[in-house]
Amino acid sequence: MHAAFFLLLGASLVRYLLRHPWEDRSPWVIGLSAALAGLYVLGPVLGSRATPRRLAWLGTVVAVWMVLVVLAPSFAWCAVPLFYTGLRTLPPRAALVLVGLLTAFVVAAQLKLAHGGFDPNLLIAPPAVAAIATAVYVHAERLSARQRALIDDLLRTRRELAATERREGTLAERQRLSMEIHDTLAQQLSSQQMLLQAADRVWDGDPAAARRHVRTAESIAERSLAEARRFVHDLAPVDLAEGGGLEQALRTLAERESADFRVDGAAVPLPDRVQSALLRIAQGALANVREHAGAGSAALTLTYLGDQVVLDVADDGRGFEPTGAPPGDRGHGLPAMRARARQLGGTLTVESAPGEGTVLSAAIPWEPRENTRSPKKPGSTGPPKHQGTPKNPPNPKPPESS
């Protein structure tokens, strides 16, 4: 619009000089043209809001233009850019009054240029152009207002979404910490309690056995303290942090829980999250075996398949009905294991029957994907069965330790 104004102003001045080579009013026309151009350049510097300086500037520009139109009607068509300047600066009613005044000057100038000959277009064309210019501006303003409203809604929605994600992240972190505490500290404290109770029962009759129980409880307490410190720093589980990877951590866990351990398939590097999740699942499963199963033996099997890694935990304990709650379950063990596997795009299945032992199987892809679907029920179908996973181990023969 600014370029159009200067083009129209220059064309009007050229037309005047061609039609009127030199007259007494020519210096005034040239001077006022230069003044109008200079004033118009100052417009963007003053902004577009209706401040006193902006209103004084607009009044000066319109006054200079009117004088030019009186001296040289050729400058009348510079009114079109001035329409938009007035519409942007003034309130709607005042802007319409200004547009009407400018249109009247344009009509008068066109009639003067007609040299007395009447042409209906001279009365119709200027108001039509003014109406079109006003309608285009009003429509553009409405579109701009809608766009601003949409942008504001989008920004507000993004802020709300960010706040929701922060809340969900906080809840997920709380759930993770509850699972971590249950799978480690709570279970280790339970083991210490059982060992100390056993030591108290044989304290007088078998002091050597009592001392062994106390030393074992002391070792578990030391590991519990290390786990608590790891939680503060949010690092990997202690067994993984000590080095050796997942296989070594599972082997150490199996030895500590008097279980057998075996690896099937070619090992592949696993992400830290997958290693941590599998180790936590193994810890929780063996803790359940120790506390609730009454098993004579248990076995851990880590299997590397084509696109996933599978951890099986089998025992020959009393078993339970998978569709119901496990005996003695405090509500965190199996749900926490399922949540760990589901967060990494994997599955956890439990096969058991009363008196026939239990097999827990966790399958996690090598490249985990976040899974926000609702968790499967305990009896739902899990991953395809693979070799090395006993279905109902009433008396599983412990595999040879690796």
ZAZAMI-37665 format. One line per 3 residues: for each residue x, y, z of N, C-alpha, C. Coordinates in steps of 0.05 Angstrom, whole numbers, always signed. Atoms other than C-alpha are relative to their C-alpha. Example, Ala and Ser with C-alpha at 12.3 -4.5 7.8 and 13.67 -1.06 7.14 Angstrom:
+18 -24 +0 +246 -90 +156 +18 +24 +0 ~ -16 -24 -1 +273 -21 +143 -15 +22 +14
//
This chain:
+16 -24 +0 +0 +0 +0 +17 +25 +0 ~ -18 -23 +0 +58 +47 +14 +12 +5 -28 ~ -11 -2 +27 +88 +32 -54 -21 +11 -19
+21 -10 +17 +21 +45 -87 -4 +30 +4 ~ +3 -29 -5 +16 +113 -53 +21 +16 -15 ~ -21 -16 +12 +83 +136 -78 -1 -2 -31
+4 +2 +29 +69 +109 -149 -21 +19 -9 ~ +22 -18 +8 +3 +146 -152 +8 +30 +3 ~ -9 -27 -3 +35 +209 -124 +19 +9 -22
-18 -7 +22 +91 +207 -175 -14 +2 -26 ~ +15 -1 +25 +44 +192 -232 -17 +25 -2 ~ +16 -25 +0 -1 +250 -212 +17 +24 -5
-17 -23 +5 +57 +298 -210 +10 +1 -29 ~ -9 +1 +28 +83 +274 -278 -23 +9 -18 ~ +23 -7 +17 +13 +281 -308 -4 +31 +1
+4 -29 -2 +7 +352 -280 +21 +15 -16 ~ -21 -15 +14 +75 +374 -307 -2 -4 -30 ~ +4 +4 +29 +59 +343 -376 -23 +17 -10
+23 -16 +9 -8 +378 -380 +4 +30 +4 ~ -5 -28 -6 +17 +443 -349 +30 +4 +3 ~ -29 -2 -1 +90 +455 -368 +10 +18 +22
-8 -17 -23 +98 +514 -321 -21 +21 +4 ~ +20 -20 -7 +47 +557 -285 +8 +12 +26 ~ -5 -12 -26 +45 +602 -225 -3 -19 +23
+5 +19 -22 +18 +546 -183 +19 -25 +0 ~ -17 +24 +2 +70 +495 -207 +19 -2 +23 ~ -17 +3 -23 +120 +511 -151 -15 -11 +25
+16 +10 -23 +64 +501 -100 -6 -30 -3 ~ +7 +28 +4 +44 +435 -131 +24 -18 +5 ~ -24 +16 -4 +116 +409 -132 +8 +0 +29
-7 -2 -28 +129 +434 -61 -19 -17 +17 ~ +19 +16 -16 +65 +404 -33 +3 -30 -5 ~ -5 +29 +6 +79 +338 -69 +24 -10 +16
-23 +9 -16 +147 +334 -36 -7 -1 +29 ~ +8 -1 -28 +117 +354 +31 -17 -24 +7 ~ +18 +23 -4 +63 +300 +24 +16 -26 +1
-17 +24 +0 +115 +248 +7 +16 -2 +26 ~ -15 +0 -25 +157 +268 +67 -17 -7 +24 ~ +18 +6 -22 +98 +267 +114 -8 -30 +0
+9 +28 +1 +76 +199 +89 +22 -19 +10 ~ -23 +17 -9 +146 +170 +102 +0 -1 +31 ~ +0 -1 -30 +138 +191 +176 -22 -18 +12
+23 +15 -11 +74 +150 +183 +8 -25 +15 ~ -8 +25 -14 +104 +82 +199 +16 +4 +26 ~ -16 -5 -24 +151 +113 +250 -19 +6 +24
+18 -7 -22 +91 +138 +291 -18 -23 +9 ~ +17 +23 -7 +58 +70 +293 -27 +2 -12 ~ +27 +1 +11 -14 +52 +277 -21 +6 +20
+21 -5 -20 -49 +66 +343 -8 +30 -1 ~ +11 -28 +2 -93 +128 +349 +10 +17 +23 ~ -12 -18 -19 -45 +169 +391 -3 +29 -9
+2 -28 +9 -48 +245 +391 +19 +7 -23 ~ -20 -6 +22 +16 +249 +348 -9 -13 -26 ~ +9 +13 +25 -13 +198 +299 -24 +14 -12
+24 -15 +10 -79 +236 +294 +8 +27 -12 ~ -10 -26 +11 -42 +302 +283 +13 -5 -27 ~ -13 +7 +26 +0 +269 +229 -20 -6 -21
+20 +7 +20 -61 +240 +194 -15 +25 -9 ~ +14 -25 +7 -97 +308 +196 +17 +17 -19 ~ -18 -16 +17 -36 +342 +166 +2 -12 -28
-1 +13 +26 -30 +290 +110 -25 +5 -16 ~ +25 -4 +15 -103 +296 +92 -3 +29 -9 ~ +2 -28 +7 -100 +372 +93 +18 +7 -24
-19 -6 +23 -39 +375 +47 -11 -13 -25 ~ +11 +13 +24 -72 +325 +0 -24 +15 -11 ~ +24 -15 +10 -137 +366 -3 +9 +25 -15
-10 -23 +14 -97 +428 -21 +10 -7 -28 ~ -10 +9 +26 -62 +389 -76 -22 -6 -19 ~ +22 +6 +18 -128 +364 -103 -14 +25 -11
+12 -25 +9 -155 +435 -106 +17 +13 -21 ~ -18 -12 +20 -93 +458 -143 +3 -17 -25 ~ -4 +18 +23 -86 +396 -187 -17 -25 +5
+18 +23 -5 -145 +347 -190 +13 -27 -7 ~ -13 +26 +7 -97 +294 -218 +8 -16 +25 ~ -9 +13 -24 -76 +279 -146 -23 -13 +15
+23 +11 -14 -146 +254 -128 +3 -30 +6 ~ -2 +29 -4 -129 +180 -137 +19 -8 +21 ~ -16 +7 -23 -78 +184 -82 -17 -6 +25
+18 +4 -23 -139 +179 -37 -3 -30 +8 ~ +4 +29 -6 -142 +102 -43 +18 -10 +22 ~ -17 +7 -23 -80 +90 +1 -8 +14 +25
+8 -15 -24 -105 +144 +47 -25 -12 +13 ~ +23 +15 -12 -170 +104 +56 +10 -19 +21 ~ -10 +20 -18 -130 +48 +88 +14 +12 +24
-14 -14 -22 -88 +96 +129 -21 +9 +21 ~ +20 -9 -18 -151 +126 +159 -14 -24 +14 ~ +13 +23 -12 -184 +58 +170 +17 -13 +21
-18 +13 -19 -123 +32 +206 +4 +17 +25 ~ -7 -18 -22 -115 +94 +250 -25 +7 +17 ~ +23 -11 -14 -185 +118 +268 -20 -22 +9
+22 +18 -7 -244 +85 +303 -18 -4 -24 ~ +16 +6 +24 -295 +54 +254 -17 +23 -10 ~ +17 -22 +10 -344 +112 +252 +16 +24 -10
-17 -22 +9 -291 +166 +247 +14 -7 -26 ~ -13 +9 +25 -256 +125 +193 -19 +2 -23 ~ +19 -2 +22 -320 +121 +152 -6 +29 -8
+4 -28 +6 -330 +196 +158 +23 +10 -17 ~ -23 -8 +15 -259 +207 +133 -1 -11 -29 ~ +2 +12 +27 -270 +158 +75 -20 +15 -17
+20 -15 +14 -333 +195 +56 +10 +28 -9 ~ -11 -26 +7 -297 +263 +57 +20 -3 -23 ~ -19 +4 +21 -240 +237 +15 -14 -7 -27
+14 +7 +24 -289 +206 -34 -13 +24 -13 ~ +12 -25 +10 -326 +273 -41 +20 +17 -15 ~ -20 -15 +14 -261 +307 -59 +8 -13 -26
-7 +14 +24 -245 +253 -110 -22 +5 -22 ~ +22 -5 +19 -314 +262 -143 +2 +28 -11 ~ -2 -28 +9 -306 +337 -145 +24 +4 -19
-23 -2 +18 -237 +330 -176 -5 -13 -27 ~ +6 +13 +25 -261 +282 -229 -20 +16 -17 ~ +19 -17 +14 -319 +327 -247 +15 +25 -12
-16 -23 +10 -269 +386 -254 +16 -8 -24 ~ -16 +9 +23 -225 +344 -300 -17 -5 -24 ~ +18 +6 +23 -286 +329 -344 -5 +25 -17
+3 -25 +15 -287 +403 -366 -29 +4 -7 ~ +29 -6 +4 -362 +409 -359 -15 -23 -13 ~ +15 +22 +11 -380 +344 -395 -8 -19 +22
+10 +17 -22 -424 +300 -351 +5 -29 -8 ~ -4 +29 +4 -404 +227 -344 -9 -14 +26 ~ +10 +14 -24 -444 +182 -296 +22 -16 +15
-22 +15 -14 -381 +141 -282 +15 +17 +20 ~ -14 -17 -19 -350 +201 -249 -14 +2 +27 ~ +15 +0 -26 -405 +199 -196 -1 -27 +13
+3 +27 -10 -407 +123 -189 +27 -13 +7 ~ -26 +14 -3 -334 +100 -196 +13 +7 +27 ~ -14 -6 -25 -303 +138 -136 -14 -13 +25
+13 +14 -23 -356 +115 -85 +3 -30 -1 ~ -3 +29 +3 -352 +44 -113 +28 -9 +9 ~ -27 +7 -8 -276 +43 -105 +3 +3 +30
-2 -4 -29 -282 +71 -34 -14 -22 +15 ~ +14 +22 -13 -334 +18 -17 +15 -26 -1 ~ -16 +25 +3 -291 -38 -44 +24 +1 +18
-23 -2 -17 -230 -13 -8 -7 -4 +30 ~ +8 +3 -28 -268 -7 +58 -8 -29 +6 ~ +9 +27 -4 -300 -76 +49 +25 -19 +2
-24 +17 -1 -232 -108 +34 +15 +3 +26 ~ -14 -4 -25 -201 -76 +95 -15 -12 +24 ~ +16 +11 -22 -258 -96 +141 +2 -31 +0
-2 +29 +2 -256 -168 +115 +28 -9 +9 ~ -27 +8 -8 -180 -171 +124 +3 +3 +30 ~ -2 -4 -29 -187 -144 +195 -14 -23 +15
+15 +22 -13 -239 -197 +212 +16 -26 -2 ~ -17 +24 +3 -194 -252 +184 +24 +1 +19 ~ -22 -3 -18 -136 -224 +223 -8 -5 +29
+10 +4 -27 -177 -223 +287 -5 -29 +5 ~ +4 +28 -3 -198 -295 +276 +27 -15 +3 ~ -26 +13 -2 -126 -315 +264 +13 +5 +27
-11 -5 -26 -104 -280 +327 -13 -16 +22 ~ +14 +16 -20 -158 -315 +366 +8 -29 -2 ~ -9 +27 +3 -137 -382 +337 +28 -4 +12
-28 +2 -11 -64 -368 +355 -1 +1 +30 ~ +3 -1 -29 -85 -349 +425 -10 -26 +11 ~ +10 +26 -9 -125 -413 +432 +22 -21 -2
-22 +20 +3 -66 -453 +405 +20 +3 +22 ~ -20 -4 -21 -18 -421 +454 -11 -9 +27 ~ +12 +8 -26 -67 -431 +512 -1 -31 +2
+1 +29 +0 -77 -504 +491 +28 -12 +4 ~ -27 +10 -4 -2 -515 +487 +9 +3 +29 ~ -7 -3 -29 +7 -486 +557 -15 -21 +17
+15 +20 -15 -49 -531 +583 +12 -28 -4 ~ -11 +26 +6 -19 -591 +548 +27 -4 +14 ~ -26 +2 -14 +50 -576 +577 -5 -4 +30
+6 +4 -28 +19 -570 +646 -10 -28 +6 ~ +9 +27 -3 -17 -636 +636 +22 -20 -2 ~ -23 +18 +2 +46 -670 +613 +18 +1 +24
-16 -1 -25 +83 -644 +674 -14 -15 +22 ~ +14 +15 -21 +28 -672 +719 +2 -30 -5 ~ -2 +28 +6 +29 -738 +682 +29 -10 +6
-28 +8 -6 +105 -740 +687 +5 -3 +30 ~ -2 +2 -29 +100 -727 +762 -12 -26 +10 ~ +13 +24 -9 +50 -783 +771 +15 -25 -9
-16 +23 +9 +92 -830 +728 +25 -4 +17 ~ -24 +2 -17 +153 -814 +769 -7 -11 +28 ~ +9 +11 -26 +114 -827 +833 -5 -30 -2
+5 +29 +4 +91 -894 +805 +26 -15 -3 ~ -26 +14 +3 +162 -911 +784 +14 -3 +26 ~ -13 +2 -25 +189 -895 +852 -13 -20 +18
+14 +20 -17 +135 -936 +886 +8 -28 -9 ~ -8 +26 +10 +153 -995 +841 +29 -6 +8 ~ -28 +4 -7 +227 -985 +854 +3 -7 +30
-2 +5 -28 +217 -983 +929 -11 -28 +7 ~ +11 +26 -6 +172 -1044 +928 +18 -23 -9 ~ -17 +22 +11 +219 -1085 +884 +27 -2 +13
-27 +2 -12 +281 -1069 +924 -2 +4 +31 ~ -2 -5 -28 +277 -1036 +992 -20 -15 +16 ~ +21 +14 -16 +211 -1065 +1015 +5 -30 +1
-6 +28 +0 +230 -1135 +993 +25 -7 +16 ~ -24 +6 -15 +299 -1131 +1022 -5 +3 +30 ~ +7 -3 -28 +271 -1105 +1088 -15 -25 +10
+15 +24 -7 +223 -1164 +1088 +18 -24 +4 ~ -19 +21 -2 +281 -1211 +1076 +16 +2 +26 ~ -14 -4 -25 +319 -1180 +1134 -17 -8 +24
+18 +7 -22 +259 -1188 +1179 -2 -31 +3 ~ +2 +29 -1 +252 -1262 +1161 +26 -12 +10 ~ -26 +10 -9 +327 -1274 +1172 +4 +5 +30
-3 -6 -28 +327 -1239 +1239 -19 -17 +17 ~ +19 +17 -15 +265 -1278 +1261 +11 -29 +2 ~ -12 +27 +0 +300 -1343 +1240 +23 -1 +19
-22 -1 -19 +362 -1322 +1279 -9 +0 +28 ~ +10 -1 -27 +321 -1307 +1340 -10 -28 +9 ~ +10 +27 -7 +289 -1377 +1337 +22 -20 +7
-21 +20 -5 +355 -1414 +1335 +23 +12 +16 ~ -22 -14 -14 +396 -1365 +1377 +12 -17 +22 ~ -10 +16 -22 +401 -1412 +1437 +9 -28 -9
-6 +28 +8 +401 -1480 +1402 +22 -2 -21 ~ -21 +2 +21 +446 -1465 +1342 +12 +28 -5 ~ -12 -27 +3 +488 -1402 +1352 +13 +4 -27
-14 -3 +25 +527 -1415 +1288 -20 +7 -22 ~ +21 -6 +20 +463 -1415 +1245 -11 +28 +5 ~ +10 -27 -6 +439 -1353 +1281 +19 +21 -10
-19 -19 +10 +503 -1317 +1265 +0 +2 -31 ~ +2 -1 +29 +497 -1337 +1192 -23 +17 -9 ~ +24 -16 +7 +427 -1308 +1189 +5 +29 +4
-5 -28 -6 +450 -1244 +1221 +20 +12 -20 ~ -19 -10 +20 +509 -1237 +1173 -14 +4 -27 ~ +15 -3 +25 +462 -1249 +1114 -18 +25 +1
+17 -24 -3 +414 -1196 +1141 +17 +25 -2 ~ -18 -24 +2 +473 -1148 +1149 +7 +5 -29 ~ -7 -4 +29 +493 -1160 +1076 -24 +12 -15
+24 -12 +14 +421 -1146 +1053 -4 +29 +9 ~ +3 -28 -9 +419 -1083 +1096 +20 +18 -15 ~ -20 -16 +14 +483 -1059 +1063 -9 +6 -29
+10 -4 +27 +453 -1070 +994 -24 +19 -1 ~ +23 -18 -1 +389 -1035 +1015 +9 +29 +3 ~ -11 -27 -2 +430 -974 +1036 +11 +10 -26
-10 -8 +26 +465 -974 +969 -23 +6 -19 ~ +23 -6 +17 +398 -978 +933 -13 +27 +7 ~ +11 -26 -8 +371 -919 +973 +16 +23 -10
-17 -21 +11 +431 -878 +954 -3 +3 -30 ~ +3 -1 +29 +421 -897 +881 -26 +14 -7 ~ +25 -14 +6 +349 -873 +885 +3 +30 +1
-4 -29 -2 +372 -805 +907 +13 +11 -25 ~ -14 -9 +25 +417 -800 +846 -14 -10 -25 ~ +16 +11 +23 +366 -836 +801 +18 -14 -20
-18 +15 +17 +419 -883 +774 -11 -28 -5 ~ +8 +27 +5 +415 -954 +750 -1 -17 +25 ~ +0 +17 -23 +402 -1012 +798 +29 -7 +8
-27 +5 -10 +462 -1030 +841 +13 -22 -15 ~ -13 +23 +14 +474 -1097 +807 +10 +8 -27 ~ -9 -9 +26 +478 -1062 +740 +23 +20 +2
-20 -20 -4 +519 -1004 +766 +27 -11 +7 ~ -26 +12 -8 +572 -1052 +792 +15 -10 -25 ~ -13 +9 +25 +588 -1071 +719 -7 -29 -6
+6 +27 +8 +581 -1135 +680 -24 -3 -17 ~ +24 +1 +17 +515 -1119 +646 -22 -16 +12 ~ +24 +13 -10 +448 -1153 +652 +5 -29 +8
-4 +29 -5 +472 -1225 +649 +14 -3 +27 ~ -14 +2 -25 +521 -1215 +706 -18 +8 +24 ~ +18 -9 -21 +469 -1177 +747 -21 -22 +7
+19 +22 -5 +418 -1234 +738 +14 -24 +12 ~ -15 +23 -12 +471 -1286 +754 +5 +5 +30 ~ -4 -7 -28 +488 -1249 +818 -26 -2 +16
+26 +2 -13 +415 -1243 +836 -8 -29 +5 ~ +7 +28 -3 +403 -1317 +823 +16 -14 +22 ~ -17 +11 -21 +462 -1336 +867 -10 +9 +28
+9 -10 -26 +436 -1292 +923 -26 -12 +8 ~ +26 +11 -7 +367 -1322 +919 -1 -30 -3 ~ -2 +29 +3 +392 -1394 +910 -16 -11 -23
+14 +8 +25 +362 -1399 +840 +21 -6 -21 ~ -17 +6 +22 +391 -1426 +776 -4 +21 -22 ~ +1 -20 +21 +407 -1382 +717 +11 -11 -26
-8 +10 +26 +413 -1396 +642 -5 +21 -21 ~ +3 -19 +23 +422 -1355 +578 -3 -16 -25 ~ +4 +13 +26 +395 -1378 +511 +1 +21 -22
-2 -18 +23 +410 -1347 +444 +25 +18 +1 ~ -23 -17 +3 +462 -1298 +420 -6 +27 +14 ~ +5 -25 -15 +468 -1238 +467 +3 +24 -19
-1 -25 +15 +456 -1168 +438 +1 +23 +20 ~ +0 -23 -19 +469 -1099 +470 -29 +9 +4 ~ +27 -9 -7 +406 -1076 +506 +1 +28 +12
+1 -27 -13 +386 -1005 +525 +0 -2 +30 ~ -1 +0 -30 +396 -987 +598 -28 -3 +12 ~ +27 +2 -11 +321 -980 +608 -10 -29 -1
+8 +28 +3 +309 -1051 +583 +14 -17 +21 ~ -15 +15 -20 +365 -1079 +627 -11 +5 +28 ~ +10 -7 -26 +339 -1042 +688 -27 -13 +5
+27 +11 -3 +267 -1064 +676 +1 -30 +4 ~ -2 +29 -3 +286 -1138 +667 +11 -8 +27 ~ -12 +6 -26 +329 -1137 +729 -21 +4 +23
+20 -6 -20 +273 -1105 +770 -22 -22 -1 ~ +20 +21 +2 +223 -1156 +744 +10 -26 +12 ~ -12 +24 -12 +270 -1213 +763 +1 +3 +30
-1 -3 -29 +279 -1184 +832 -28 -3 +13 ~ +27 +3 -11 +204 -1177 +843 -10 -28 -2 ~ +9 +28 +3 +190 -1247 +816 +13 -18 +20
-13 +18 -20 +242 -1281 +860 -8 +7 +28 ~ +10 -7 -27 +218 -1241 +920 -27 -13 +5 ~ +26 +13 -3 +148 -1268 +908 +4 -30 +4
-6 +28 -4 +177 -1338 +902 +9 -5 +28 ~ -10 +3 -27 +214 -1330 +967 -21 +3 +22 ~ +19 -7 -21 +157 -1300 +1006 -26 -16 -1
+27 +11 +3 +95 -1334 +978 -2 -28 -12 ~ +3 +24 +16 +110 -1394 +934 +5 -25 +16 ~ -8 +24 -14 +140 -1442 +985 +14 -20 -19
-12 +16 +21 +183 -1468 +927 +25 -13 +10 ~ -25 +13 -6 +239 -1518 +933 +22 +9 -19 ~ -20 -9 +19 +275 -1491 +871 -13 +20 -18
+9 -20 +19 +270 -1434 +822 +22 +3 -21 ~ -18 -3 +22 +303 -1418 +755 -5 +25 -15 ~ +1 -24 +17 +318 -1355 +715 +10 -8 -28
-9 +5 +27 +323 -1360 +639 -2 +26 -16 ~ -1 -24 +17 +344 -1301 +595 +4 -10 -29 ~ +0 +10 +28 +328 -1315 +521 +1 +23 -19
-1 -20 +21 +349 -1272 +462 -13 -12 -25 ~ +14 +9 +24 +299 -1282 +405 +6 +19 -23 ~ -6 -16 +24 +296 -1251 +336 -3 +30 +3
+5 -28 -2 +267 -1184 +356 -6 +9 +28 ~ +7 -6 -27 +258 -1187 +431 +17 -16 +19 ~ -13 +15 -21 +289 -1210 +496 -21 -9 +20
+20 +11 -17 +250 -1255 +542 +13 -10 +26 ~ -9 +9 -27 +260 -1267 +617 -22 -18 +11 ~ +18 +19 -12 +228 -1329 +647 +9 -5 +29
-5 +6 -28 +223 -1341 +722 -19 -23 +7 ~ +16 +24 -6 +199 -1412 +740 +5 -10 +28 ~ -4 +12 -27 +188 -1444 +808 -19 -24 +2
+16 +24 -5 +159 -1509 +835 -17 +3 +25 ~ +14 -6 -24 +119 -1476 +890 -29 -8 -1 ~ +28 +8 -3 +46 -1480 +910 -17 +10 -23
+16 -10 +22 +22 -1439 +850 -25 +15 +9 ~ +25 -14 -6 -43 -1400 +845 -16 +2 -26 ~ +17 -4 +23 -99 -1383 +798 +6 +28 -12
-8 -26 +11 -74 -1328 +750 -23 +20 -3 ~ +22 -19 +4 -144 -1298 +741 -7 +14 +26 ~ +5 -13 -26 -146 -1281 +815 +25 +12 +11
-23 -12 -13 -99 -1246 +863 +18 -21 +11 ~ -18 +19 -11 -36 -1284 +881 -2 -1 +30 ~ +1 +1 -29 -34 -1309 +953 +20 +19 +12
-18 -18 -14 -5 -1258 +999 +8 +25 -16 ~ -9 -23 +16 +2 -1207 +943 -10 +26 +12 ~ +7 -25 -13 +3 -1136 +971 -10 +20 -20
+12 -19 +19 -22 -1105 +907 +20 +15 -17 ~ -19 -15 +15 +44 -1080 +879 +18 -18 -18 ~ -20 +17 +14 +86 -1140 +855 -6 -4 -29
+6 +5 +28 +53 -1165 +791 -9 +25 -15 ~ +7 -24 +15 +20 -1099 +772 +25 +17 -6 ~ -24 -16 +5 +88 -1064 +779 +16 -13 -23
-15 +13 +22 +121 -1117 +734 -14 +5 -26 ~ +15 -5 +25 +66 -1110 +682 +4 +29 -10 ~ -3 -28 +7 +73 -1035 +684 +28 +5 -12
-28 -3 +10 +149 -1039 +673 +1 -11 -29 ~ -1 +11 +27 +141 -1085 +613 -17 +16 -20 ~ +18 -15 +18 +83 -1045 +583 +13 +27 -8
-13 -26 +6 +122 -979 +588 +21 -2 -22 ~ -20 +4 +21 +175 -1009 +542 -11 -15 -24 ~ +13 +13 +23 +125 -1038 +492 +0 -30 +2
+0 +29 -3 +130 -1108 +521 -24 -11 +14 ~ +23 +14 -14 +84 -1159 +555 +11 -17 +22 ~ -7 +18 -22 +84 -1200 +618 -23 -19 +4
+20 +21 -3 +47 -1266 +624 +7 -17 +24 ~ -3 +18 -23 +37 -1312 +683 -15 -26 -5 ~ +13 +27 +3 +22 -1387 +676 +4 -15 +26
-1 +13 -26 +5 -1422 +740 -26 -15 +5 ~ +24 +15 -10 -44 -1470 +774 +6 -8 +28 ~ -5 +9 -27 -54 -1489 +846 +15 -27 +2
-15 +24 -4 -2 -1540 +866 +19 -7 -23 ~ -16 +6 +23 +34 -1538 +799 +22 +20 -7 ~ -21 -19 +5 +84 -1482 +806 -9 +24 -17
+6 -25 +14 +88 -1416 +768 +23 +5 -20 ~ -19 -10 +19 +122 -1390 +705 -8 +28 -7 ~ +4 -28 +7 +128 -1315 +696 +18 +6 -24
-15 -6 +24 +150 -1291 +627 -4 +29 -8 ~ -1 -28 +9 +169 -1219 +608 +14 +2 -26 ~ -11 -3 +27 +180 -1204 +534 +1 +30 -7
-3 -29 +6 +208 -1136 +514 +16 +3 -26 ~ -15 -4 +25 +229 -1113 +444 +28 +12 +5 ~ -26 -12 -2 +301 -1094 +432 -1 +30 -1
+4 -29 +2 +279 -1025 +411 -26 +7 +12 ~ +25 -3 -14 +226 -1008 +463 -16 +24 -11 ~ +19 -22 +8 +165 -966 +443 -18 +5 +23
+19 -7 -21 +123 -928 +492 -27 -10 -7 ~ +27 +11 +4 +56 -962 +501 -18 +12 +20 ~ +19 -13 -18 -1 -921 +529 -26 -14 +1
+25 +14 -1 -54 -973 +518 -5 -11 +28 ~ +7 +11 -26 -91 -1001 +577 +13 -27 +4 ~ -14 +25 -5 -56 -1059 +611 -17 -24 -4
+15 +24 +4 -76 -1129 +594 -7 -12 +27 ~ +8 +14 -24 -113 -1169 +646 +19 -24 +5 ~ -19 +21 -6 -74 -1223 +682 -3 -25 -17
+4 +25 +15 -105 -1279 +641 +0 +4 -30 ~ +1 -5 +29 -98 -1246 +572 +23 -14 -14 ~ -20 +14 +16 -58 -1276 +516 +26 +16 -1
-26 -14 +0 +17 -1259 +519 +14 -6 -26 ~ -16 +4 +24 +74 -1266 +470 +1 -29 -8 ~ -1 +27 +9 +84 -1329 +428 +19 -16 +18
-17 +17 -17 +113 -1387 +468 +26 -6 -15 ~ -26 +5 +11 +186 -1402 +457 +12 -23 +15 ~ -13 +23 -13 +231 -1460 +472 +14 +9 +25
-13 -6 -26 +258 -1462 +542 -18 +10 +21 ~ +19 -10 -19 +195 -1438 +576 -18 -22 +8 ~ +19 +21 -8 +161 -1494 +615 -27 +11 +5
+27 -10 -3 +87 -1488 +616 -10 -3 +28 ~ +9 +5 -27 +69 -1521 +683 +22 -15 +14 ~ -22 +14 -12 +131 -1537 +723 -6 -8 +28
+6 +9 -28 +106 -1577 +783 +25 -5 +15 ~ -25 +6 -13 +177 -1597 +797 +23 +7 -19 ~ -20 -7 +21 +224 -1558 +750 +28 -9 +8
-28 +8 -5 +293 -1588 +744 +17 +25 -5 ~ -16 -25 +4 +342 -1530 +755 +20 -4 -23 ~ -20 +2 +22 +382 -1518 +691 +28 +5 +11
-28 -5 -8 +457 -1518 +694 +6 +29 +0 ~ -6 -29 -2 +484 -1451 +716 +21 +6 -21 ~ -19 -9 +20 +520 -1412 +663 +27 +7 +13
//
